[in-house]
Amino acid sequence: MRVYSNILKLIFIGLIGLVGCKSKMDPKQAELLKIGVHTVTVQEIIQTSQYTYFRLKEEGNPQVNEKDTLWAAVPKTDSKIGETLYYKGGYPMKDFVSKELNRTFKEVLFLDNLSKTSDFVKKEMAEVSAHGNMSSSDSNVMNGAKPKMTKIEVKIDPIAGGVKIADLYAKKASYSGKTIKVKGQVTKFSPDIMEKNWIHIQDGTESEGKFDLTITGKFTAKVGDIVTLEGKIALNKDLGYDYFYEVIMEDAKIVK
């Protein structure tokens, strides 16, 4: 009986050891998670004309079931099954329908990219240190996930009845919920995210370091285009996944 009891104790101790080893997180992954960077391995790849869809398995995150996977989409790129990649942020979209694939995904996380190294974090963290809690690609995104937007050299002639970006930020409360016109140069264009096209424009003006405006709508444009858009202004727009827009123009259309 004593021998049987000792065997049970050894089995129990062994199981505890296995659980402890399994729950131990890689120090590097733990540090990355603290700043919102996820480490994933590629399980499946689907290519389309504009996007690459990845089925990903997250590594080293105790809050995620190790059997769970997620679908993510990035502008068309190359990768391979089993490759380790890194990402931060993203635009989640539930019940996403891909007409090209004739498939409905329960949820797709749209990303600017999936990095093959975590080195992109170094630059971002330097920017966080320099700009407090501003850690985004968009000068008007708080606690975001992408590199800080660079101000371009541009001078835009004002339009009748239009609002300059500097004035929009400086007097944002007075524009909340209102439809206005803005004119600027396109610095970024991202199509078909959350059933909308997304652009960033600048007009050369600035208010307290904020010079870039994010705009969504059904229009199309190219980087470098000078466009006039009309849309409704929303404040403090929270899209989840740390994407928080202090000011955003929605449902915009290009006007002359």
Stockholm file with secondary structure:
# STOCKHOLM 1.0

chainA/1-256         MRVYSNILKLIFIGLIGLVGCKSKMDPKQAELLKIGVHTVTVQEIIQTSQYTYFRLKEEGNPQVNEKDTLWAAVPKTDSKIGETLYYKGGYPMKDFVSKELNRTFKEVLFLDNLSKTSDFVKKEMAEVSAHGNMSSSDSNVMNGAKPKMTKIEVKIDPIAGGVKIADLYAKKASYSGKTIKVKGQVTKFSPDIMEKNWIHIQDGTESEGKFDLTITGKFTAKVGDIVTLEGKIALNKDLGYDYFYEVIMEDAKIVK
#=GR chainA/1-256 SS CHHHHHHHHHHHHHHHHHHHHHHCCCHHHHHHHHTTEEEEEEEEEEECSSEEEEEEEEESCTTSCTTCCEEEEEESCCCCTTCEEEEECCEEEEEEEETTTTEEEEEEEECSCCBSSSTHHHHHHHHHHHHTTCCSSSTTEETCSSCCCCCCCCCCCCCTTCCCHHHHHHTHHHHTTCEEEEEEEEEEEEEEETTEEEEEEECSCCBTTBCCEEEEESCCCCTTCEEEEEEEEEEEEEEETTEEEEEEEEEEEECC
#=GC SS_cons         CHHHHHHHHHHHHHHHHHHHHHHCCCHHHHHHHHTTEEEEEEEEEEECSSEEEEEEEEESCTTSCTTCCEEEEEESCCCCTTCEEEEECCEEEEEEEETTTTEEEEEEEECSCCBSSSTHHHHHHHHHHHHTTCCSSSTTEETCSSCCCCCCCCCCCCCTTCCCHHHHHHTHHHHTTCEEEEEEEEEEEEEEETTEEEEEEECSCCBTTBCCEEEEESCCCCTTCEEEEEEEEEEEEEEETTEEEEEEEEEEEECC
//
